[in-house]
Amino acid sequence: MRLVATTDAGRELVAERRRAQCARVSDLLATLPEQGVQALLEAMRTPVPTVQRMVQAAPQPGVSGGGSAP
């Protein structure tokens, strides 16, 4: 069931916002000293693979049968 339709202009707006957010995060990360970068990488080492597995296993909206095949 689809409750909302997205126009091409709406999709482009969302894409532009994502690009702007990525650029902002990239700029902020570039200001971190090496020790901060290493601390951030270490902190993300455990949760990122777990979240990736959860996303892959989750049912996809509008697709019957769930996530990706093993």
MIVEX-707678 format. One record per residue: residue number from 1; residue in three letters; y, x, z of N, C-alpha, C in turn. Coordinates in Angstrom, 3 decimals, decimal comma. Example, Ala and Ser with C-alpha at 12.3 -4.5 7.8 and 13.67 -1.06 7.14 Angstrom:
! MIVEX-707678
<rec 1; 'ala'; <-5,690; 13,190; 7,800>; <-4,500; 12,300; 7,800>; <-3,300; 13,200; 7,800>>
<rec 2; 'ser'; <-2,250; 12,850; 7,080>; <-1,060; 13,670; 7,140>; <0,030; 12,900; 7,870>>
***
This chain:
! MIVEX-707678
<rec 1; 'met'; <-1,164; 0,840; 0,000>; <0,000; 0,000; 0,000>; <1,229; 0,887; 0,000>>
<rec 2; 'arg'; <2,152; 0,628; -0,881>; <3,400; 1,397; -0,973>; <4,540; 0,519; -0,459>>
<rec 3; 'leu'; <5,250; 1,040; 0,547>; <6,353; 0,276; 1,120>; <7,697; 0,655; 0,507>>
<rec 4; 'val'; <7,796; 1,886; 0,015>; <9,062; 2,375; -0,507>; <8,798; 3,162; -1,784>>
<rec 5; 'ala'; <9,639; 2,978; -2,775>; <9,562; 3,781; -3,988>; <10,667; 4,830; -3,930>>
<rec 6; 'thr'; <10,357; 6,043; -4,362>; <11,338; 7,122; -4,361>; <11,775; 7,393; -5,790>>
<rec 7; 'thr'; <13,075; 7,464; -5,975>; <13,616; 7,736; -7,306>; <13,589; 9,235; -7,574>>
<rec 8; 'asp'; <13,772; 9,591; -8,829>; <13,875; 11,008; -9,183>; <15,023; 11,666; -8,423>>
<rec 9; 'ala'; <16,138; 10,956; -8,309>; <17,295; 11,497; -7,578>; <16,957; 11,702; -6,110>>
<rec 10; 'gly'; <16,206; 10,790; -5,529>; <15,792; 10,928; -4,133>; <14,861; 12,103; -3,938>>
<rec 11; 'arg'; <13,915; 12,277; -4,855>; <12,997; 13,424; -4,768>; <13,767; 14,739; -4,902>>
<rec 12; 'glu'; <14,750; 14,770; -5,790>; <15,557; 15,979; -5,960>; <16,387; 16,260; -4,712>>
<rec 13; 'leu'; <16,909; 15,220; -4,089>; <17,676; 15,390; -2,850>; <16,795; 15,980; -1,750>>
<rec 14; 'val'; <15,597; 15,468; -1,601>; <14,670; 15,993; -0,603>; <14,327; 17,450; -0,917>>
<rec 15; 'ala'; <14,069; 17,742; -2,176>; <13,743; 19,121; -2,577>; <14,911; 20,053; -2,286>>
<rec 16; 'glu'; <16,125; 19,614; -2,563>; <17,306; 20,442; -2,302>; <17,489; 20,679; -0,808>>
<rec 17; 'arg'; <17,255; 19,674; -0,006>; <17,350; 19,846; 1,449>; <16,306; 20,831; 1,953>>
<rec 18; 'arg'; <15,102; 20,734; 1,408>; <14,057; 21,684; 1,806>; <14,434; 23,105; 1,415>>
<rec 19; 'arg'; <14,970; 23,265; 0,200>; <15,409; 24,603; -0,228>; <16,488; 25,151; 0,694>>
<rec 20; 'ala'; <17,439; 24,289; 1,064>; <18,523; 24,714; 1,959>; <17,975; 25,088; 3,337>>
<rec 21; 'gln'; <17,035; 24,309; 3,839>; <16,439; 24,613; 5,146>; <15,660; 25,918; 5,096>>
<rec 22; 'cys'; <14,915; 26,135; 4,028>; <14,161; 27,390; 3,881>; <15,107; 28,582; 3,818>>
<rec 23; 'ala'; <16,202; 28,431; 3,081>; <17,176; 29,520; 2,981>; <17,791; 29,799; 4,339>>
<rec 24; 'arg'; <18,091; 28,755; 5,096>; <18,688; 28,924; 6,434>; <17,719; 29,658; 7,356>>
<rec 25; 'val'; <16,467; 29,246; 7,372>; <15,469; 29,913; 8,218>; <15,303; 31,370; 7,780>>
<rec 26; 'ser'; <15,259; 31,592; 6,488>; <15,130; 32,951; 5,969>; <16,300; 33,822; 6,419>>
<rec 27; 'asp'; <17,502; 33,275; 6,330>; <18,692; 34,011; 6,766>; <18,624; 34,327; 8,260>>
<rec 28; 'leu'; <18,185; 33,351; 9,051>; <18,078; 33,575; 10,496>; <17,016; 34,622; 10,818>>
<rec 29; 'leu'; <15,878; 34,544; 10,133>; <14,815; 35,527; 10,377>; <15,261; 36,935; 9,992>>
<rec 30; 'ala'; <16,102; 37,035; 8,984>; <16,583; 38,340; 8,538>; <17,452; 39,022; 9,594>>
<rec 31; 'thr'; <17,986; 38,248; 10,520>; <18,821; 38,829; 11,571>; <18,013; 39,332; 12,759>>
<rec 32; 'leu'; <16,724; 39,002; 12,791>; <15,888; 39,434; 13,916>; <15,628; 40,932; 13,861>>
<rec 33; 'pro'; <15,673; 41,575; 15,015>; <15,255; 42,975; 15,036>; <13,739; 43,047; 14,836>>
<rec 34; 'glu'; <13,229; 44,201; 14,456>; <11,797; 44,374; 14,178>; <10,937; 43,900; 15,348>>
<rec 35; 'gln'; <11,368; 44,171; 16,561>; <10,598; 43,749; 17,738>; <10,508; 42,215; 17,792>>
<rec 36; 'gly'; <11,571; 41,533; 17,429>; <11,560; 40,075; 17,401>; <10,633; 39,535; 16,322>>
<rec 37; 'val'; <10,642; 40,181; 15,166>; <9,741; 39,784; 14,075>; <8,286; 39,936; 14,515>>
<rec 38; 'gln'; <7,969; 41,050; 15,130>; <6,601; 41,288; 15,586>; <6,182; 40,280; 16,653>>
<rec 39; 'ala'; <7,088; 39,954; 17,560>; <6,794; 38,962; 18,600>; <6,546; 37,590; 17,980>>
<rec 40; 'leu'; <7,347; 37,231; 16,988>; <7,177; 35,948; 16,309>; <5,849; 35,894; 15,565>>
<rec 41; 'leu'; <5,514; 36,955; 14,851>; <4,238; 37,008; 14,142>; <3,065; 36,881; 15,107>>
<rec 42; 'glu'; <3,140; 37,569; 16,210>; <2,065; 37,503; 17,208>; <1,949; 36,090; 17,788>>
<rec 43; 'ala'; <3,076; 35,468; 18,056>; <3,070; 34,120; 18,618>; <2,487; 33,101; 17,645>>
<rec 44; 'met'; <2,608; 33,336; 16,345>; <2,133; 32,389; 15,332>; <0,689; 32,643; 14,901>>
<rec 45; 'arg'; <0,145; 33,757; 15,287>; <-1,192; 34,147; 14,836>; <-2,257; 33,107; 15,179>>
<rec 46; 'thr'; <-2,190; 32,493; 16,337>; <-3,187; 31,505; 16,742>; <-2,905; 30,102; 16,219>>
<rec 47; 'pro'; <-1,699; 29,560; 16,400>; <-1,504; 28,158; 16,005>; <-1,483; 27,901; 14,500>>
<rec 48; 'val'; <-1,043; 28,843; 13,698>; <-0,915; 28,574; 12,256>; <-2,272; 28,262; 11,609>>
<rec 49; 'pro'; <-3,324; 29,070; 11,809>; <-4,611; 28,716; 11,199>; <-5,158; 27,377; 11,714>>
<rec 50; 'thr'; <-4,905; 27,071; 12,980>; <-5,366; 25,801; 13,543>; <-4,664; 24,636; 12,863>>
<rec 51; 'val'; <-3,363; 24,723; 12,702>; <-2,605; 23,665; 12,038>; <-3,026; 23,543; 10,572>>
<rec 52; 'gln'; <-3,256; 24,670; 9,903>; <-3,708; 24,624; 8,503>; <-5,039; 23,891; 8,391>>
<rec 53; 'arg'; <-5,971; 24,155; 9,296>; <-7,265; 23,454; 9,272>; <-7,076; 21,963; 9,514>>
<rec 54; 'met'; <-6,195; 21,609; 10,434>; <-5,935; 20,197; 10,717>; <-5,357; 19,488; 9,495>>
<rec 55; 'val'; <-4,421; 20,133; 8,820>; <-3,800; 19,535; 7,635>; <-4,834; 19,358; 6,523>>
<rec 56; 'gln'; <-5,683; 20,355; 6,326>; <-6,697; 20,271; 5,275>; <-7,717; 19,179; 5,569>>
<rec 57; 'ala'; <-8,015; 18,946; 6,842>; <-9,031; 17,957; 7,219>; <-8,467; 16,538; 7,292>>
<rec 58; 'ala'; <-7,164; 16,396; 7,389>; <-6,548; 15,079; 7,549>; <-6,632; 14,269; 6,265>>
<rec 59; 'pro'; <-6,830; 12,960; 6,405>; <-6,804; 12,100; 5,213>; <-5,447; 12,195; 4,532>>
<rec 60; 'gln'; <-5,470; 12,208; 3,212>; <-4,236; 12,286; 2,436>; <-3,714; 10,900; 2,165>>
<rec 61; 'pro'; <-2,410; 10,667; 2,343>; <-1,847; 9,336; 2,059>; <-2,121; 8,935; 0,611>>
<rec 62; 'gly'; <-2,596; 7,722; 0,455>; <-2,824; 7,203; -0,888>; <-4,086; 7,711; -1,552>>
<rec 63; 'val'; <-4,886; 8,509; -0,844>; <-6,119; 9,042; -1,424>; <-7,261; 8,608; -0,530>>
<rec 64; 'ser'; <-8,215; 7,869; -1,090>; <-9,359; 7,471; -0,297>; <-10,325; 8,627; -0,158>>
<rec 65; 'gly'; <-10,998; 8,704; 0,972>; <-12,000; 9,750; 1,160>; <-11,550; 10,903; 2,005>>
<rec 66; 'gly'; <-10,251; 10,974; 2,366>; <-9,814; 11,990; 3,326>; <-9,354; 13,266; 2,691>>
<rec 67; 'gly'; <-9,529; 14,359; 3,433>; <-9,004; 15,668; 3,055>; <-9,818; 16,346; 2,000>>
<rec 68; 'ser'; <-9,641; 17,653; 1,912>; <-10,308; 18,440; 0,879>; <-11,774; 18,604; 1,166>>
<rec 69; 'ala'; <-12,536; 18,813; 0,133>; <-13,988; 19,004; 0,274>; <-14,258; 20,403; 0,792>>
<rec 70; 'pro'; <-15,332; 20,581; 1,556>; <-15,661; 21,914; 2,082>; <-16,016; 22,896; 1,017>>
***
